[in-house]
Amino acid sequence: MIDLMKLKTFIYAAENLNFSEAAKRLHLTQSTVSHHIKTLEESFGGELFSRSGNMLKLTETGRLLLPWAHKLVYQALQVEELMASRHEEAAGHLRIACSTTAGKYILPQLAARFCQHYPGIQVSILACTPEHILVELLEGEANLGVISSYDLCGNGLECQEFFNDDIALIVPSDHPWAKRQQVEPANLLEEKIIMRESTSGTRRVLLTELAKHDITLDDLPIFLELGNAEAIVMTVQAGYGISFVSSLAAAWAEALGRVKTVPVAGLDLKREIYMVRPVLDTPNRAQEVFWGFIHDPANVDLLRLARSL
């Protein structure tokens, strides 16, 4: 039978490629780590590491074992959490992967409220890119995810609406447009635009709306492309161009009078943010409780926050 502690030792050794560091992180002696690895190697009939002086490298056997070791250790943790959650008070560790800028502003406050209601559940919010969130969920690295595209729903994942996010055109506070009631889509062709990266939900919504006015990506005078909404807001504030970001990301700068949001006629710049989870044969109690907590009437103020800005 596979010893989960020895598998955990292997994971730490594989991630650090250093037995001494693995021992330190696991609060074991280095000789104990070496013994665990040797025992596993004897059980599997092959070396897990190749050694050259002080350097360690995973062998083919080690590379084959590593993802399965992660999965087995994680599933063992799930069993412990499920058994603990049989008691009246829900317990466990909930990992939520967040791949949207808007989610970063709503999710932490919601998680904080959740922890107040369920002190036995520890919540970790994991940042990840949209293209990696599917892997995080299906491989068990995350229990829940926050996404801005319904395209990921299905494929072993279940989605529910989380909240609506408004996307705003922001300009420097001293820009001529800052005093205008609105601008036309064609006016965008006259200004330097700072654009989100190609995988961004904000960018996808913007280009979809501009296409209705026969404006394509190639038509836009893109000055700079940035993968971080906060960095875009600061760059606009400094006067280098204009941009489209989540209204949540721009709120602080507008409140300080450093940028101004300007409506664009004919553009419906809204998007739905979704909470997503893997479809599990064995439910995770902490996940189930949070899934239902999202739309508790007491959280309406948070879910409407994006709309009120």
C-alpha positions in Angstrom: 0.0 0.0 0.0 1.3 3.5 -0.9 2.2 5.6 2.1 0.8 9.1 1.6 3.5 10.7 3.8 6.2 9.2 1.6 4.4 10.5 -1.5 4.2 14.0 0.1 8.0 13.7 0.8 8.5 12.9 -2.9 6.4 15.9 -4.0 8.5 18.3 -1.9 11.7 16.8 -3.0 10.6 16.9 -6.7 9.5 20.5 -6.5 12.7 21.6 -4.8 15.1 19.1 -6.3 16.8 19.2 -2.9 16.4 16.7 -0.1 17.6 19.2 2.5 15.0 21.8 1.5 12.3 19.1 1.4 13.3 18.1 5.0 13.2 21.7 6.2 9.7 22.3 4.8 8.3 19.0 6.1 10.0 19.3 9.5 11.9 16.0 9.0 15.5 15.0 9.1 17.3 14.7 5.8 18.0 11.0 6.5 14.2 10.5 6.9 13.6 12.1 3.5 16.2 9.9 1.9 14.7 6.8 3.5 11.2 7.8 2.2 12.5 8.2 -1.3 14.5 5.0 -1.1 11.4 3.1 0.1 9.3 4.4 -2.8 12.0 3.5 -5.3 12.1 0.0 -4.0 8.3 -0.2 -4.1 8.1 1.0 -7.7 11.2 -0.8 -8.9 13.0 2.2 -10.3 14.8 5.3 -9.3 12.8 8.5 -8.9 15.8 10.8 -9.1 19.1 10.8 -10.9 22.0 12.1 -8.9 25.1 13.9 -10.2 27.1 15.3 -7.4 24.8 17.6 -5.4 22.4 18.0 -8.3 19.1 16.1 -8.5 16.9 15.5 -11.5 13.7 13.6 -11.9 14.0 10.4 -13.8 11.3 9.3 -16.3 9.7 7.2 -13.5 9.8 10.3 -11.2 8.1 12.5 -13.9 5.5 9.9 -14.4 4.8 9.6 -10.6 4.6 13.3 -9.8 1.1 14.3 -11.1 -0.3 11.1 -9.7 1.3 11.8 -6.3 -0.2 15.3 -6.3 -3.6 13.8 -7.1 -3.5 11.1 -4.4 -2.4 13.5 -1.7 -5.0 16.0 -2.7 -7.7 13.3 -2.7 -6.6 12.2 0.7 -7.0 15.7 1.9 -10.5 15.8 0.4 -11.5 12.7 2.3 -10.3 14.2 5.6 -12.3 17.4 4.9 -15.4 15.5 3.9 -15.3 13.5 7.1 -14.7 16.6 9.2 -17.6 18.3 7.5 -20.0 15.6 8.6 -20.3 17.5 11.9 -22.7 20.3 12.3 -20.1 23.0 11.5 -18.6 22.9 8.0 -14.9 22.6 7.9 -12.1 22.3 5.4 -9.8 24.3 3.0 -11.4 26.0 0.0 -9.2 27.0 -2.9 -10.7 29.5 -5.3 -8.9 30.3 -8.6 -9.6 33.8 -9.9 -8.8 34.7 -13.5 -10.6 38.1 -13.8 -9.7 41.6 -12.7 -13.3 42.3 -11.6 -13.3 39.1 -9.5 -10.3 40.3 -7.5 -12.4 43.2 -6.2 -15.5 41.3 -5.2 -14.2 37.9 -4.3 -11.9 38.8 -1.3 -14.7 40.7 0.5 -17.2 37.8 -0.2 -14.6 35.3 1.1 -14.0 37.4 4.2 -17.8 37.4 5.0 -17.9 33.7 4.3 -15.1 33.0 6.8 -16.9 35.0 9.4 -20.0 32.8 8.9 -18.0 29.5 8.7 -14.8 29.9 10.8 -14.0 26.2 10.3 -13.4 26.8 6.6 -10.1 28.3 5.5 -10.2 30.1 2.1 -7.3 30.6 -0.3 -7.7 32.8 -3.4 -5.4 31.7 -6.1 -4.5 34.0 -9.0 -4.3 32.3 -12.4 -4.7 33.1 -16.1 -7.8 32.2 -18.0 -6.1 29.5 -20.0 -4.9 27.8 -16.9 -8.1 27.9 -14.8 -9.6 24.8 -16.5 -6.5 22.8 -15.6 -6.5 24.1 -12.0 -10.1 22.9 -11.5 -10.0 19.6 -13.3 -6.7 18.6 -11.7 -8.0 19.4 -8.2 -5.7 22.3 -7.5 -8.8 24.6 -7.0 -12.3 23.8 -5.8 -13.9 26.9 -7.4 -13.0 29.4 -10.1 -14.0 32.9 -11.2 -14.2 33.4 -15.0 -15.5 35.9 -17.5 -16.3 33.6 -20.3 -19.2 31.1 -20.4 -17.2 29.1 -23.0 -15.5 27.1 -20.2 -18.8 25.9 -18.9 -19.5 22.3 -19.7 -16.5 20.0 -20.2 -16.9 18.7 -16.7 -17.5 22.2 -15.2 -20.7 23.7 -13.8 -21.2 27.5 -13.9 -23.5 29.9 -12.1 -23.8 33.7 -12.6 -21.7 35.6 -10.0 -22.1 39.3 -10.8 -22.3 41.8 -13.7 -19.2 43.9 -14.5 -19.2 47.2 -16.3 -16.3 48.1 -18.6 -15.4 51.8 -18.8 -13.5 54.0 -21.1 -11.0 56.0 -18.9 -9.1 59.1 -19.9 -6.6 61.3 -18.0 -8.4 63.9 -15.9 -7.0 66.7 -18.0 -8.0 65.1 -21.3 -10.4 67.1 -23.6 -12.8 64.2 -23.4 -13.0 64.4 -19.6 -15.6 67.2 -19.9 -17.7 65.5 -22.6 -21.0 63.7 -22.0 -20.0 60.9 -24.4 -17.9 60.2 -27.4 -18.6 58.3 -30.6 -16.9 55.0 -31.4 -15.2 56.6 -34.4 -13.5 59.1 -32.0 -11.4 56.1 -30.7 -9.5 56.1 -33.9 -8.0 59.4 -33.1 -6.4 58.5 -29.7 -3.6 56.4 -28.4 -5.1 53.3 -26.9 -3.7 51.1 -24.2 -5.1 47.6 -24.7 -5.5 44.6 -22.5 -3.8 41.3 -23.5 -5.3 39.0 -26.1 -6.8 36.6 -23.5 -8.6 39.3 -21.6 -12.3 39.2 -21.2 -12.4 43.0 -21.3 -10.7 43.0 -24.6 -13.1 40.4 -26.0 -16.2 42.4 -25.0 -14.7 45.6 -26.4 -13.9 44.1 -29.8 -17.3 42.4 -30.0 -19.0 45.8 -29.5 -16.7 47.7 -31.8 -17.4 45.2 -34.6 -21.0 46.3 -34.6 -19.7 49.7 -35.7 -17.3 48.2 -38.3 -14.2 48.9 -36.2 -11.7 46.0 -36.0 -8.6 45.5 -33.9 -6.4 46.6 -36.8 -8.3 49.9 -37.0 -7.4 50.9 -33.5 -4.3 53.0 -32.8 -3.0 50.7 -30.1 -0.1 52.4 -28.3 0.7 49.8 -25.7 -0.6 46.4 -24.5 -0.6 45.5 -20.8 -1.8 42.5 -18.9 -2.7 44.2 -15.7 -5.7 46.5 -15.2 -4.1 48.4 -12.3 -1.0 49.1 -14.4 -3.3 50.4 -17.2 -5.1 52.8 -14.9 -1.8 54.2 -13.6 -0.5 54.6 -17.2 -3.7 56.4 -18.3 -3.5 58.6 -15.2 0.1 59.6 -16.2 -1.3 60.8 -19.5 0.1 58.2 -21.9 -3.2 57.3 -23.5 -6.8 56.1 -23.0 -8.1 52.6 -22.3 -11.0 50.3 -21.4 -10.9 48.6 -18.0 -13.4 47.2 -15.5 -15.1 50.0 -13.7 -14.0 48.3 -10.4 -10.3 48.7 -11.4 -10.7 52.4 -12.2 -12.9 53.4 -9.2 -10.0 54.4 -6.9 -8.4 56.6 -9.5 -11.7 58.3 -10.5 -12.5 58.9 -6.9 -9.2 60.8 -6.5 -9.9 62.8 -9.7 -6.9 61.2 -11.5 -8.9 59.7 -14.4 -12.4 60.2 -15.8 -14.8 57.6 -17.2 -16.4 58.6 -20.5 -19.4 56.8 -22.1 -19.0 55.6 -25.7 -22.3 56.0 -27.7 -23.7 52.7 -28.9 -21.3 50.4 -27.0 -22.9 48.0 -24.4 -19.7 47.3 -22.4 -21.0 44.8 -19.9 -20.0 41.3 -19.1 -21.2 38.5 -16.9 -18.7 37.1 -14.3 -19.3 33.4 -13.5 -18.4 31.1 -10.6 -17.4 27.7 -11.8 -16.8 24.4 -10.2 -15.9 20.8 -11.3 -18.7 18.3 -11.4 -17.8 15.9 -8.7 -19.0 12.4 -7.9 -18.2 13.1 -4.2 -19.3 16.6 -3.2 -16.9 18.9 -1.3 -18.8 20.3 1.7 -16.8 23.5 1.8 -17.4 24.1 -1.9 -21.1 23.3 -1.6 -21.5 25.8 1.2 -19.7 28.6 -0.6 -21.6 27.9 -3.8 -24.8 28.6 -2.0 -23.5 31.5 0.0 -22.7 33.5 -3.1 -26.3 34.6 -3.6 -27.3 34.9 0.0 -29.5 38.0 0.3 -27.0 39.5 2.7 -24.4 39.7 -0.1 -26.6 41.7 -2.6 -24.6 44.9 -1.8 -21.3 43.2 -2.9 -22.8 41.7 -6.0 -24.2 45.1 -7.0 -21.0 47.0 -6.3 -19.8 46.9 -9.9 -23.1 48.4 -11.0 -23.0 51.2 -8.5 -19.6 52.6 -9.5 
